Amino acid sequence: MARLDRLLANLGYGSRREVTDLVARRQVTLDGAMVKDAGARIAVSADLPERMTVSGQPLDPPAPLTILMHKPLDVVCSHREPGRSVYEILPRRWQGRMPALSTVGRLDKDTSGLLLITDDGPFLHRVISPKAHVAKRYVATLDRPLRGDEAEVFAAGTLMLEGESDALAPAVLEVLGPKEARLTITEGRYHQVRRMFAAMGNHVTTLHRDRIGALALPEDMAPGAWRVLTPAEQASLFA
Ligand code: URA
């Protein structure tokens, strides 16, 4: 159970005072009836958006919330980096949510593809933990033709990136063309894919993530598009 004013404030609808005002202005309904008391206790369940409206619109999904996004190029994954962030693609109100939404790992500004954004801490940690071995799959195009030994080197689990003291876990490379490859990694080190190819004397020109675990980026999802991930899809990632 949650107090209505706290629930709405935590969903980013405003301060406790502002949401109390919303209630006073008869802007909140539950099961078709006006809610009159901002201090009312509400059972928070996933179906609440189907039962509650705020200013005539369905309530935003309560936590835990996970978003699947096709991250476009030229947006950043952190509030701290300069430039437009992935959070600005989502409804503005969601930037005020508590618990806050965070990206599940990061994609570089010049990397596109499957990005998850969640307020579910245990889920986030399970996906990014190197111990969980959740596979992240990338398609890279390269500046120069592949040498031919990259798959072997990446699979060995001995490759050391510049400035690091632990070898990378084994990774799987599939050659798609002379200058194109699919690479599946289970870690998420800083600029990992770009640095792996740099270690082989190459340079990544485009990078796109198309899969996390068993979850693929839907082919019909355009860059910049997003949707809420269902709990079943979220669980299927670990299948
Ligand atoms: N590896 C990279 O180098 N960049 C990304 O965005 C993701 C993985």
Residues whose N, C-alpha, C, O or C-beta is under 5 A from the ligand:
A	BS01	URA	R106 L107 D108 T111 H191 Q192 V193 R194 R195
